[in-house]
Amino acid sequence: PYQHQLYADIAQGVYHMRVWPGNLAWSVLGKICLGPFRVETSANIAPTAPDGYAGLLGRFQNARNFYLFALNGEGEYRVALMRDGKWRTVQPWTASPAINPAGAENVLALTDDGQTLAFYSNDALLFTLDTLDLPSGNTGLAAGAVDDVADIIFDWLRLYDLPCREP
């Protein structure tokens, strides 16, 4: 309560994340080991909290080790690394014309080819990272709130190329 609420809205056919200010919520896929992959999703940030953000997780190991690729309803994106429970900003909030404002759909995509992570919005490349501090891992959806309760709707999710590598 008063941190986050995650649920599938069966009537609308969407996945809903409601997040209270100062919190980050996520849902990871059931795969533990992903080989090279591309994950895509459709996200819509409610206009009532344009500073809320939607994102994708990369190389998720556990709640203390993962990458966060996020965009907000104000047309900005950010990349951060959670390493051993401490945040490190990889790319601060940066404006991009490829990001639609709150209330409009954005198609987010993340690729991990084993060497580079690449983050996209609406088919436009926003950021690449080729100095990777975490091994291959899981992926998932993320949502966060800054000043107001943020409602983020994910309409669909696609995951491509799933060859799983043995440890």
N, C-alpha and C positions, 0 to 999 in steps of 0.2 A: 504493500500500500504506500502511495505517495512517492514511489520510485519509478515503477513501470508496470504496464499491463500489456500483455501480449496475447492475441487470440485470432483464430480464424473466424471471419465473419461469413458464415455459410450462405446467408441470404444474398450478400453482395458478391460472394466468390473472391474475397480478398483476404490478405493477412494484415492485421492492424497492430501497430505498435503505438501505445500512448506512453509518453515519457515525461516525468516531472522535472523541473529545472535542476540542473547540476548532475543529471544522471545519464548514463549510457546503458542501453539494453541491446541484446543480440540474441539471435537464434542461429545455431550452426547446423549444417547438414549432417546427416548420419554417417558420412564417410569419415574415417579416421586418417587414411592415407590417400591423398590425391596425387596423381602424376600430373603432367602438364594439363592445364584446363583453362576454360573460359567460363565465367559465370556472368549472367546478365539478369537484370530485373527491372521492372517498371516501378518507380516510386513517385508518390505525390505527397508533398508536405502541405498540411493545411495552412491556409493564409492567416489563421488566428495566431500563429507563432512562426513567422518567417525566419527567425534565427534558429529554429529547430533544424535538425539535419538527418539525412538518410545516408546509409553507406553500406559498404561491403567489407567483409573481413578477409584478410589474406594471411596465409601461413599460421592459422590459429592452432596453437599448441594446447593452451588452457587459458583460464581467466587472467593470467598474469603475463602471457606472452603471445602477441599477435600484432598484425598491422591493421590499421583502420584507414580506409579510404572513404571520405565523406563529402557530401555537398549540402549546402543549406538553401533555404528559400529566398535568399538575398543574392543568389548568383555567384556564390563562392565555393571553392573546394579546399580540402585540407587532407594532408597525409600525416599520420602519427604512428609511432611504434610504442607498444606497451611491452617493456622488457623487464622481467623480474619484478613486476608490479609497479613500475615507474614509467610515466609518460615521457616520450621524447618527440618533439615536433620535427618531422622530416621536411614538410612543406607547410608553412603557415597559411591561414585563410587567404586565398588568392582569387580575385574576380576572373570570371570567364564568360564570354558571350555564348558559350555552348550550353550554359545551364539555364533552364527555364525557371521563372520565379515561383514562389509558393502558390499553390492552387493549380499548377500545371504539371503534367507528367514529365518526368525525366527518365531516360533509359540509362541505367548505370551498368558498366561492364568492368570486369577485372580479369586480366589474363596473367597466368603464371606459367612460363615456359621452362621453368627450372633454373633459369639464369636471371630473368628480369620479370618484375611485376609492372604491369601497365594498367592505368586507370582511365576510363572513358566516360564521357557524358554525351548522350545523343550522337554516338558514332564519332565524336571528336576526341582525340587523345589529349588528356589533361596533364598526365604525369607519368614518368617512367622511373623505376628504381632498380639499379643493377648492383648495388652494394647491399647484399641481403644478410641480415643478422640472425635470421631464423631459418630452420630447415623447412622443407615442404610440410604442409599441414592441411588442416580443414579450411573451409570457407563458410560464409553465412551472411545473413542480413544484420544490419545494425541501425539504431536510431538513437538520437540524443536530443536534449533540450537545454537551452541556455537560460532565458529569462521567464518564459511562460511554458505551460504544459503544451507539449508538441504532439500532434497526431500525424502519424505517417502511415500511408496505405501502400502496401506492395501488392500489385495486381497479378503478377506472374513472375516465375523464376525459371531460367534455363541453365543447364550445366552441360558443357560439351567436353568430349575427350576425357575419359576416366580410366586410363590404364594405371592400375595401382602398382606401385613398386614395393617390393619386399624390403624390410629394414636391413 
